[in-house]
């Protein structure tokens, strides 16, 4: 039995493969685990996972508002959580970087400005990759990708600066996990890039204690 409910909110989580929980054999990812923790604390929350695998900010920007408006009517206690960036910084072999740093910064600032002017918004930084193993080729005929944590660090820093400029709470997950040997082990237990369930639980535990997240409930 869950304890008596203290509040109700609807939260849209917008992002890419890490948001949707790709590679998790339990199909929970960190989003569902985070929500489950709040239910145990007596908070009635409805979560909508709007992550799409492979999406860059260029693909997220034109879709997120409409998808969220369908789920967050004006009379709802609506909230927004964004996590993206890995696909912005990836190299598409033979084609170059998916989204240049300059373009990514422009798109992200416009998108996040609109978000925070609409509803309470949180922003979670990029998830570092394990570069020891190659990214798996998951789709037949799909292009190959290369990920660089050094390049991701540049994008993550720009996003962090934008968040600061817009006064959006930013959880720097990239810096936290980059030199974490436990994370580098967990990220290879999924599909070779995304972690398995234990890795997403690791992320959920860290986010659950984030003061900006806790402020929404406590």
C-alpha positions in Angstrom: 0.0 0.0 0.0 1.2 3.5 -0.8 0.9 6.2 1.9 -1.8 8.8 1.6 -1.3 11.1 -1.4 0.2 14.5 -0.7 0.0 16.1 -4.2 -0.7 15.4 -7.8 1.3 16.5 -10.8 1.7 15.6 -14.4 5.3 15.5 -15.7 6.4 15.2 -19.3 10.0 13.9 -19.8 11.3 15.0 -23.2 14.4 13.6 -24.8 16.1 10.7 -26.6 17.1 7.1 -26.0 18.4 7.7 -22.5 15.0 9.3 -21.6 13.0 6.4 -23.0 15.2 3.9 -21.3 16.7 2.1 -24.3 18.6 -1.0 -23.3 16.7 -1.6 -20.1 15.5 -5.2 -19.8 12.8 -4.1 -17.4 11.5 -1.3 -19.7 11.4 1.1 -16.8 14.4 3.3 -17.5 15.2 6.1 -15.0 11.9 7.9 -15.6 9.6 5.2 -14.2 11.9 4.4 -11.4 12.0 8.1 -10.4 8.2 8.2 -10.5 8.0 5.0 -8.4 10.1 6.6 -5.7 7.8 9.5 -5.5 4.7 7.3 -5.2 6.4 5.6 -2.3 6.8 9.0 -0.7 3.1 9.7 -1.1 3.2 11.8 -4.2 0.6 11.1 -6.9 2.4 11.8 -10.2 1.5 10.9 -13.8 4.5 10.7 -16.0 4.6 10.8 -19.8 7.8 9.5 -21.4 8.3 11.4 -24.6 11.8 10.2 -25.4 12.5 9.0 -28.9 15.5 7.0 -29.7 18.0 8.7 -32.0 16.4 12.2 -31.6 18.7 15.2 -31.6 17.6 18.7 -30.5 16.8 19.4 -34.1 14.1 16.7 -34.0 12.9 17.4 -30.5 12.4 21.1 -31.0 9.5 20.9 -33.5 7.6 18.2 -31.6 7.8 18.6 -27.9 5.3 21.5 -27.3 2.5 19.8 -29.2 3.1 16.5 -27.5 3.1 18.0 -24.1 0.1 20.2 -24.6 -1.9 17.1 -25.4 -1.0 15.7 -22.0 -0.9 18.8 -19.8 -4.2 20.7 -19.9 -4.3 24.2 -18.4 -5.9 22.9 -15.2 -3.2 20.3 -14.6 -0.2 20.8 -12.3 2.1 20.4 -15.3 5.9 20.1 -15.2 8.7 19.5 -17.8 11.9 17.6 -17.6 14.4 17.6 -20.6 17.3 15.3 -21.2 19.0 15.4 -24.7 22.3 16.0 -26.4 24.0 12.7 -27.1 22.6 12.7 -30.6 23.5 16.3 -31.1 27.2 15.6 -30.6 27.5 12.3 -32.3 29.5 11.8 -35.5 27.6 10.2 -38.4 30.4 8.4 -40.2 30.9 9.8 -43.6 28.6 12.8 -42.9 30.0 14.7 -40.0 28.6 15.8 -36.7 24.8 15.5 -36.4 24.2 19.0 -35.1 27.0 21.6 -35.0 27.7 23.1 -31.6 26.6 26.5 -32.8 23.3 25.2 -34.2 22.7 23.0 -31.1 23.2 26.0 -28.9 20.7 28.1 -30.9 18.1 25.4 -31.0 18.4 24.5 -27.3 18.2 28.1 -26.1 15.1 28.8 -28.1 13.4 25.5 -27.0 14.3 25.9 -23.4 13.3 29.5 -23.3 9.8 28.5 -24.5 9.6 25.7 -22.0 10.5 27.6 -18.9 8.2 30.5 -19.9 5.3 28.0 -20.1 5.8 25.6 -17.2 8.2 24.7 -14.4 11.2 23.1 -16.1 14.2 21.0 -15.2 17.1 20.1 -17.5 19.3 17.1 -17.1 22.8 17.0 -18.7 24.1 14.5 -21.2 25.0 10.9 -20.3 28.6 10.0 -21.0 29.4 6.9 -23.1 31.9 4.1 -22.7 34.3 4.6 -25.5 36.1 1.2 -25.1 33.5 -0.6 -27.1 32.0 0.5 -30.5 28.5 1.7 -30.7 26.3 -1.2 -31.9 24.8 -1.2 -35.4 21.1 -1.7 -34.3 19.3 -1.0 -37.6 20.0 -2.7 -40.9 21.3 -0.3 -43.4 21.6 2.5 -40.8 24.6 4.8 -40.8 27.3 4.1 -38.2 27.9 6.5 -35.3 30.9 7.5 -33.3 30.6 9.1 -29.9 33.2 11.2 -28.2 33.0 12.2 -24.5 35.4 15.1 -25.2 33.0 16.5 -27.7 30.0 15.7 -25.5 31.7 17.7 -22.7 31.8 20.7 -25.0 28.1 20.4 -25.8 27.2 19.7 -22.1 29.1 22.8 -21.0 27.2 25.0 -23.5 23.8 23.6 -22.4 24.8 24.2 -18.8 25.6 27.8 -19.6 22.3 28.3 -21.4 20.4 26.8 -18.4 22.2 29.2 -16.1 21.3 32.1 -18.3 17.7 31.1 -18.3 17.7 30.3 -14.6 16.7 26.6 -15.3 17.9 24.1 -12.7 20.5 21.9 -14.5 21.7 18.5 -13.2 25.2 18.0 -14.6 25.0 14.3 -15.0 27.8 14.2 -17.6 30.4 15.6 -15.2 29.1 13.4 -12.4 29.4 10.1 -14.3 32.3 10.8 -16.7 35.0 9.6 -14.3 32.8 7.2 -12.4 34.2 3.6 -12.9 30.9 2.2 -11.7 29.0 4.0 -14.5 31.5 2.9 -17.1 30.9 -0.7 -16.1 27.1 -0.3 -16.0 26.8 1.3 -19.4 28.1 -1.9 -21.1 25.5 -4.1 -19.6 22.8 -2.9 -21.9 23.2 -2.8 -25.7 26.8 -1.7 -25.6 25.9 2.0 -25.4 22.8 2.4 -23.2 22.9 0.8 -19.8 20.8 -2.1 -18.6 18.2 -1.7 -15.8 20.8 -1.4 -13.1 22.4 1.5 -14.8 19.1 3.4 -15.1 18.4 2.7 -11.4 21.8 4.3 -10.7 20.7 7.4 -12.5 17.3 7.5 -10.9 18.8 7.3 -7.4 21.0 10.3 -8.1 18.1 12.3 -9.6 15.8 11.4 -6.8 18.1 13.3 -4.3 18.5 16.3 -6.6 17.4 19.4 -4.6 15.7 20.9 -7.7 13.6 17.7 -8.2 12.9 17.4 -4.5 11.7 21.0 -4.4 8.7 20.0 -6.6 7.5 17.7 -3.9 9.0 18.3 -0.5 
